Amino acid sequence: MKIAKKIFIVSFIALFSLAQIFAQDWDDDWGDDSASSASSGGESAGGFWDKFKISGDASLGGRFYFDSDDASEAEARAIPEVEIGLDYEGSSTNFSAKINLSERTLLHNQIDILDEFHADLFLGDFVLSAGKMKVVWGKGDKLHVLDNFNANDYTDFLIPDYLDRRAGEYMFRVQYNAPSVVRLEAIYTPVMRGEVYAESGRWVPGKVNTLTNKVMNIVGKAPLNTMQVSDLIGMMQIQDNMYPNTNRLSYGQFGFYGNFSIGAVDLGVSYYNGRYKQVSANMESLATKIAMQQQPTASDIPTLEYDKLQVFGLDAQAAVGPFTLRAELAYNLTKDIDGDDPWVHNNSISYLAGFDVGIPLHNLNLNVQGTGNFVLKKDKITDGPFKTADTDYDSTGCYSNNKIVVQLKDTFYYEKVEAVVKAIYGFEKKDFVLMPEVSYKIRDGWKAKLSGLFIHNFGDDEDSEFDGWLDNSFIQLTVSYSL
């Protein structure tokens, strides 16, 4: 009850602040426009209302899934989506709201029907912001290892654009833009959201079953009969409160970011204090009971938690001839510094490095980025029931995950036609994703787009990071209209 009261108070203060900021600009603009109208002999004063802008985008796509060994599983589906935006730009205040109506929000994640909603107050070199926002940290191009405040929404895999698949977070943000080359930023979110996955349909990830699989590995080491195993899995399935409630102040996040330039190099330094957006499972009680050959009870069901996380980051961007170079480096610090706690993520190092360059052939642009993660002190958990239950456990014994992302883009016919092909390859898991796209600007906001996705694993399907999605290749035709 005390936590609920704190959340209510914080939310009330945020809304009250927004109202005061907006009202102040309303009064200033309305007063200015009224005076202007009087002095001009009674002409219509549209000043305040002219600062509002309504935008919108409506699209209807037809998607055909074809990559399945069973022809009866081929499926055609309609993909409708509507977005409505409202923006206000005043002399000292900006306001923005965005509504998203789609299968992703209506069926899986209703909280994101209101996709974004925030106000900005300009005070000299400072900008104060509050509301539901998406903030990007790092110099990568739609690929980051330092962007930790917003969780990902994977209910439609990687198909939506980067910002479109980020889940908005309620936050307070302060920015300082110095007259020189320094920019400072601080962010606080009272609560946190975890990553979002589809609960039904084609895009339910294989990792949803990871907890059950780990439990089965532990159970397999004890002489339990089929009925006992079934009872244990049944207890897990009816445990509605396994996922922790993150709408509490203890799940708040904060961080600081500084950006400055040295010659042609743009540098950034960041610190994040929050939590992992993917859960880890504590199976100590269950593993102990199994090791002692005792029947587990409801009290031994694994508990889930979002591990506390601190991220110390560096990023850089520079133009070198025709190349734009980008890099990010993160040290991920958890409570498991020694690596001997199987129920908490180990410390790790993440990186991103890449470039984009215009090729002197037609309008070609090439973008290449590599990214990866290395788990530290991975050998501290010895063989036994705890090893396979380790949060960082990998059945292949490989505790790194490196990928390369390549994108080639070109435009034709006075830039009315754009062709893009994007490829992703994971070196350890041997996953391959190909995403081609051709769009045509018809006229007056109308656009047609033919796109597709081919997903394949060149190794063992069970080790794939995209296990459960390997039959989800598709082609899609979309027609959209934008205001």
Secondary structure, DSSP 8 states (H G I E B T S, - for coil): -HHHHHHHHHHHHHHHHHHHHHHHHHHHHHHHHHHHHHHTTS----HHHHTEEEEEEEEEEEEEE---SSGGG-EEEEEEEEEEEEEEE-SSEEEEEEEEEEHIIIII-GGGSEEEEEEEEEETTEEEEEEEE----SSSSS--SS--SS-BB-TTTT-S-TGGGB--EEEEEEEEE-SSS-EEEEEEESS----B--SSSTT--GGGGHHHHHHHHHHTTS---HHHHHHHHHHHHT-TT-S----SGGG-EEEEEEEEEETTEEEEEEEEEEE-SS-EEE-HHHHHHHHTT----GGGS-EEE--EEEEEEEEEEEEETTEEEEEEEEEEE-SBSSS--TTS-B-EEEEEEEEEEE-SSTT-EEEEEEEEEEESSTT-S-SSHHHHH-TT--TTS--EEEEEEEEEEEEETTTTEEEEEEEEEETTTTEEEEEEEEEEEEETTEEEEEEEEEEEESS-GGG-TTTT-TT--EEEEEEEEE-
